[in-house]
Amino acid sequence: MFELPEDFLIKSEYLIFLIIFLTLLVSRVKLMAHSTMLGAWIVNFFGTFFHELAHLVASIFLNGKPTKVSLFPKKTEAGYTLGYVESSNITWYNALPISLAPLSLLILAFYVNINFFYYFEENIITYVLYIYIQISLIDSSLPSSQDYRVAFSNIGFVVYAIAAIGYYLYINGVIAV
């Protein structure tokens, strides 16, 4: 079993500083890479892959019938589109979960957080890798503006909201079925 050293609190203060510094460094590098489409694509490929994979898996399981997947960037009026999944059967019942599927990456980020240093030795290289993976997963878990437009484009989100409120009231004993 892994044991903490006696002077762990002193070391953890340095560790917190190192993590904050490396997080800012990785964030700055990612931001600077957005000056070119190639740079944005390279720096964000890992997160884009998982973001679009979440859409794809949700679309497959919820009968969205995915028709096209792309991980290659395109220039748009708003900047760059780094990837997308097109589905031919977006309906009232699957638009919301397919569009918000990247939020499930937060679960993956949580498991990476818990288990990363179980598999990797603690050193500066693995801390940079750990921070890059965490930043990529958490950043990519946020739905895009297009994801929000699709999620709230039909009555489905109202149905889900009413069901969630009803379930909340039921489990708290306010209503009985």
C-alpha positions in Angstrom: 0.0 0.0 0.0 1.2 3.5 -0.7 2.2 5.5 2.4 2.5 9.2 2.7 5.8 10.6 3.9 5.9 12.3 7.3 6.6 15.7 5.7 3.8 15.3 3.2 2.1 18.6 4.2 5.2 20.6 3.3 5.5 18.8 0.0 1.8 19.2 -0.7 2.2 23.0 -0.5 4.8 22.8 -3.3 2.6 20.4 -5.2 -0.4 22.7 -5.1 1.8 25.5 -6.4 3.2 23.2 -9.1 -0.2 22.1 -10.2 -1.5 25.7 -10.4 1.5 26.8 -12.3 1.4 23.8 -14.7 -2.4 24.3 -15.2 -1.8 28.0 -16.2 1.1 27.0 -18.4 -0.9 24.3 -20.3 -3.9 26.7 -20.6 -1.7 29.4 -22.0 -0.1 27.1 -24.5 -3.6 25.9 -25.6 -4.8 29.5 -25.9 -1.7 30.5 -28.0 -2.2 27.5 -30.3 -5.6 28.9 -31.3 -3.9 31.5 -33.5 -3.7 29.0 -36.3 -6.2 26.3 -37.3 -3.5 23.6 -37.3 -2.3 24.6 -33.9 -5.8 24.6 -32.4 -6.4 21.2 -33.9 -3.2 19.6 -32.6 -3.5 21.0 -29.1 -7.2 20.2 -28.8 -7.3 16.8 -30.7 -7.4 14.7 -27.5 -10.4 16.6 -26.0 -12.1 16.9 -29.4 -11.8 13.2 -30.0 -13.5 12.4 -26.6 -16.1 15.2 -27.0 -17.2 13.9 -30.4 -17.0 10.3 -29.2 -19.5 11.1 -26.5 -21.9 12.5 -29.1 -21.4 9.5 -31.3 -22.0 6.9 -28.6 -25.1 8.7 -27.4 -26.4 9.0 -30.9 -25.9 5.3 -31.5 -27.6 4.2 -28.3 -30.5 6.7 -28.6 -31.3 6.0 -32.2 -29.9 9.3 -33.5 -28.6 7.4 -36.6 -25.2 9.1 -36.9 -24.4 9.8 -40.6 -21.1 11.8 -40.5 -18.2 12.1 -38.1 -15.3 14.5 -38.5 -12.3 15.3 -36.4 -10.8 17.7 -38.9 -11.1 21.4 -38.3 -13.1 23.8 -40.4 -13.0 27.6 -40.4 -16.3 29.2 -39.5 -17.5 32.8 -38.9 -17.1 32.2 -35.2 -13.6 30.7 -35.4 -12.9 27.0 -35.9 -15.1 23.9 -35.7 -12.6 21.2 -34.5 -15.0 18.3 -35.0 -18.6 17.3 -35.3 -21.1 14.4 -35.4 -24.1 14.7 -37.7 -27.1 12.5 -37.0 -30.2 12.0 -39.2 -32.7 11.2 -36.5 -32.7 13.9 -33.9 -36.1 13.8 -32.2 -37.8 15.2 -29.1 -36.6 12.3 -26.9 -32.9 12.1 -28.0 -31.9 15.7 -28.8 -31.1 16.7 -25.2 -29.1 13.6 -24.2 -27.1 13.4 -27.5 -26.3 17.1 -27.3 -25.3 17.1 -23.7 -23.4 13.8 -23.9 -20.0 15.4 -23.5 -20.9 16.2 -19.9 -20.2 12.5 -19.3 -16.5 13.3 -19.8 -16.6 14.7 -16.3 -17.0 11.1 -15.0 -13.9 10.1 -17.1 -12.0 13.1 -15.7 -13.0 12.0 -12.2 -11.6 8.5 -12.7 -8.4 9.8 -14.3 -8.0 12.0 -11.2 -8.4 9.1 -8.8 -6.3 6.5 -10.8 -3.7 8.4 -12.8 -0.8 8.2 -10.3 -1.7 4.6 -9.5 -0.4 3.7 -13.0 2.2 6.4 -13.5 5.2 7.5 -11.4 5.1 10.9 -9.9 7.4 13.3 -11.7 7.3 16.6 -13.6 6.5 14.9 -16.9 3.6 12.9 -15.6 2.2 16.0 -13.8 2.2 17.9 -17.1 0.6 14.9 -18.8 -2.0 14.6 -16.0 -2.8 18.3 -16.1 -3.1 18.2 -19.9 -5.5 15.2 -19.8 -7.6 16.8 -17.0 -7.8 20.2 -18.8 -8.6 18.5 -22.1 -11.3 16.3 -20.6 -12.9 19.0 -18.4 -12.7 21.7 -21.2 -14.2 19.2 -23.7 -17.0 18.2 -21.4 -18.6 21.6 -21.9 -21.2 21.4 -24.6 -20.6 23.9 -27.5 -23.1 26.6 -28.4 -24.3 24.4 -31.3 -24.8 21.6 -28.7 -27.0 23.9 -26.7 -29.0 25.0 -29.7 -29.8 21.4 -30.6 -30.5 20.4 -27.0 -33.1 23.1 -26.5 -34.5 23.2 -30.1 -37.6 21.2 -29.4 -40.1 20.2 -26.7 -37.9 17.3 -25.5 -36.1 19.4 -22.8 -39.5 20.4 -21.4 -40.5 16.7 -21.1 -37.2 15.9 -19.4 -37.5 18.9 -17.0 -41.1 17.9 -16.0 -39.9 14.3 -15.5 -37.0 15.4 -13.3 -39.2 17.7 -11.2 -41.8 14.9 -10.8 -39.1 12.4 -9.8 -37.6 14.9 -7.3 -41.1 15.5 -5.8 -41.7 11.7 -5.7 -38.5 10.7 -3.9 -39.0 13.5 -1.4 -42.5 12.3 -0.6 -44.3 15.4 -1.9 -46.4 13.4 -4.4 -47.3 9.7 -4.3 -48.1 7.6 -7.3 
